[in-house]
Amino acid sequence: MSKFDELVALDGVLMAGRIGPDGQVAESKTTGFYFENPTAAQMAEWFCGAITATLGSMAYAINVVNQSGFDQTSWLPVKSWAFTGGDYVIAVRGDLFVIAERAKLGSLDELDRAVAKAQS
């Protein structure tokens, strides 16, 4: 069983995948709604890649400003982010992402632990 199979087997998870170095989804596994609506799947994949790239760019810009003085702390690399809105949740850790139904999840922490386990 692949790491994506394990993630989509979790209650409420609709899609799990990996974002490639170019910011595009390199591979993914979907269930239910996303098989019925490929446009929704494409939009979700684009969203994960775009936000990850944006946060990486912002972290790089903050690093340049911070490290121009005496502050040598770093915002890079971007390790994880999550979004919850309406009925859905997106969690990204490294290059892995998961999209799930919020009501069916125990907590964001449980989802983050599942993605972290799949990443190792």
Secondary structure as UniProt FT lines:
FT   HELIX           3..8
FT   TURN            11..12
FT   STRAND          13..19
FT   TURN            21..22
FT   STRAND          25..30
FT   HELIX           33..36
FT   HELIX           38..66
FT   TURN            67..70
FT   STRAND          80..85
FT   TURN            86..87
FT   STRAND          88..93
FT   TURN            94..95
FT   STRAND          96..101
FT   HELIX           102..104
FT   HELIX           108..119
//
